[in-house]
């Protein structure tokens, strides 16, 4: 399967608590932290929820 690299580029301060929980569920711990995930509908849904806070790159 394809992999994506997700990097947090904007602060989660002021975000909704569900968006903060989504970042934690993705494994992103702090600003400029990157994680790699396989592309699944669940992961893409989570990325879509916090798309204003992250940058997504194909690996």
N, C-alpha and C positions, 0 to 999 in steps of 0.2 A: 504494500500500500504506500501511498504518497505520505511524506512527512512535511510538517510545517514547523517553523520556528516562530515563537510568540515572544515578543519583547515589550515590557511595559515602558512607555515613554512619557506618560502623564501621571500625576499624582492621583491617588484614590481618595484624598481628603476632599470631603464635600460630596462624594458619591453616595448613592443609595446603599444600604446595607446588603442588599442582594447582589449588587455589583462587586462589593468588597469580598463577599463570600465566593463569588464566581472566580475572582482572581486567585483566591486561596485554593479553590478546588482545581484550578489549572496548574497550581504549583508555583505561581509567581509570588515571591516573598517581598521584594522591594523594587524600587525604581531602577530601571535599566537591567533588571534581571531577565534572563531568557530561558525558555524551556522548549523542548521539542516534543511534539505529539504526532501520532498518526492521524490522518484525516478521517474522521468519522462524523456522522450527523450530530452526535452529541457534542463533540469538541467544537464543531463549527457553530452550533447553536450558542455555546458558551462564549466563543470568540465574538459572535455577532452582538451579544449582550454588552460586551465591554469594548467594542470596536473603537470608541473614541479615546480609549486609554492605552491601546496597544498598537503595535505594528506587526503584521503577519508576513513572513517570507517563506517561500517554498524552499525546501532543502533537497 
